[in-house]
Amino acid sequence: MVGNSTELKNVILFDGVQVPHYNYVGDSILGYKAHMGAGSITSNVKSDKTNVVIHGGAEMQTGLKKVGAMLGDFVEVGCNSVLNPGTVIGRRSSVYPLSSVRGVIAADSIYKGRGNVVTKD
């Protein structure tokens, strides 16, 4: 479902995705039944305009200036969160509202804030 005042640009949306209102999703992939809360966005360009690098266990050079976020199946993103360029969020993970997320968040995690990620029970 794509709702009111939502902008999509170069995205892949799997079945059951919800981007209900006031979202921007650019150059991103949203997995099955992923949900972005109101006002949450995927930032797809770095402020210095250099190529996006995905920071996980190792750095992955994308070779691209525009890369948004990749959300696994059943990911829940809280209201007014920003997913920075190259963010990857694993299946069944949740992001607290008002978060600024970057890097790779493992599957079955809860992102509470920078350096505060816990495993779901």
C-alpha positions as CSV (number, residue, x, y, z in Angstrom):
1,M,0.0,0.0,0.0
2,V,1.3,3.4,-1.0
3,G,-0.5,6.3,0.8
4,N,-0.9,10.0,0.9
5,S,2.0,12.3,0.1
6,T,4.4,9.4,-0.4
7,E,7.1,9.7,-3.1
8,L,8.7,6.6,-4.7
9,K,11.8,6.7,-7.0
10,N,13.5,3.7,-8.5
11,V,12.2,1.2,-5.9
12,I,11.3,-2.4,-5.7
13,L,8.3,-3.1,-3.4
14,F,7.5,-6.7,-2.6
15,D,3.9,-7.8,-1.8
16,G,2.3,-6.4,1.3
17,V,4.7,-3.4,1.7
18,Q,3.2,-0.4,3.5
19,V,4.5,3.1,3.0
20,P,1.3,4.8,4.3
21,H,2.0,8.6,4.3
22,Y,4.6,11.3,4.2
23,N,7.4,8.9,3.2
24,Y,10.2,9.3,0.7
25,V,11.6,6.0,-0.6
26,G,14.4,6.3,-3.2
27,D,16.7,3.8,-4.9
28,S,15.6,1.2,-2.3
29,I,14.2,-2.3,-1.9
30,L,11.5,-3.1,0.6
31,G,10.9,-6.7,1.4
32,Y,7.6,-8.7,1.8
33,K,5.3,-7.0,4.3
34,A,7.9,-4.3,5.3
35,H,6.3,-1.3,6.9
36,M,7.6,2.3,7.1
37,G,6.0,4.4,9.7
38,A,4.6,7.9,8.9
39,G,7.3,10.4,7.9
40,S,10.1,7.8,7.7
41,I,12.4,8.2,4.7
42,T,15.2,6.5,2.9
43,S,18.0,8.9,2.2
44,N,19.7,7.9,-1.1
45,V,22.5,10.4,-1.6
46,K,25.4,11.2,0.7
47,S,25.9,14.8,1.7
48,D,29.4,14.9,0.1
49,K,28.0,13.3,-3.1
50,T,30.6,10.5,-3.1
51,N,29.7,6.8,-3.9
52,V,27.7,5.0,-1.3
53,V,29.5,2.4,0.8
54,I,27.6,-0.3,2.7
55,H,29.2,-0.6,6.2
56,G,28.8,-4.1,7.7
57,G,31.4,-6.6,8.8
58,A,33.3,-5.4,5.8
59,E,32.8,-2.4,3.5
60,M,31.0,-3.0,0.3
61,Q,31.7,-0.5,-2.4
62,T,28.5,0.0,-4.5
63,G,30.1,2.2,-7.2
64,L,26.8,4.2,-7.1
65,K,26.1,7.8,-6.0
66,K,22.5,6.9,-5.2
67,V,21.6,3.9,-3.0
68,G,18.8,4.0,-0.5
69,A,18.0,1.2,1.9
70,M,17.3,-2.5,1.7
71,L,14.7,-3.8,4.1
72,G,14.2,-7.5,4.6
73,D,10.8,-9.2,4.9
74,F,8.6,-8.1,7.9
75,V,10.8,-5.1,8.8
76,E,9.1,-2.4,10.9
77,V,10.4,1.2,10.7
78,G,9.2,3.7,13.3
79,C,7.7,7.1,12.5
80,N,10.0,9.9,11.4
81,S,13.1,7.7,11.1
82,V,15.8,8.3,8.5
83,L,17.5,5.3,6.9
84,N,20.8,6.7,5.6
85,P,22.3,5.8,2.2
86,G,23.3,2.1,2.0
87,T,21.4,1.0,5.1
88,V,20.5,-2.7,5.2
89,I,18.0,-4.0,7.8
90,G,17.6,-7.8,8.2
91,R,14.3,-9.7,8.2
92,R,11.9,-9.3,11.1
93,S,13.8,-6.3,12.6
94,S,12.3,-3.2,14.1
95,V,13.5,0.4,14.2
96,Y,12.4,2.7,17.0
97,P,10.7,6.0,16.0
98,L,12.9,9.1,15.4
99,S,16.0,6.9,14.6
100,S,18.8,7.7,12.3
101,V,20.0,4.4,11.0
102,R,23.2,3.6,9.0
103,G,25.1,0.4,8.3
104,V,23.8,-3.2,8.5
105,I,21.3,-4.2,11.2
106,A,21.1,-8.0,11.7
107,A,17.9,-10.0,11.3
108,D,15.6,-10.3,14.3
109,S,17.0,-7.2,16.0
110,I,15.5,-4.1,17.6
111,Y,17.4,-0.8,16.7
112,K,16.9,1.5,19.7
113,G,19.6,4.0,18.7
114,R,23.2,4.2,17.6
115,G,25.1,1.5,19.5
116,N,22.0,0.2,21.1
117,V,20.7,-2.8,19.1
118,V,19.3,-5.8,20.8
119,T,18.3,-9.2,19.6
120,K,14.5,-10.0,19.7
121,D,13.4,-12.8,22.0
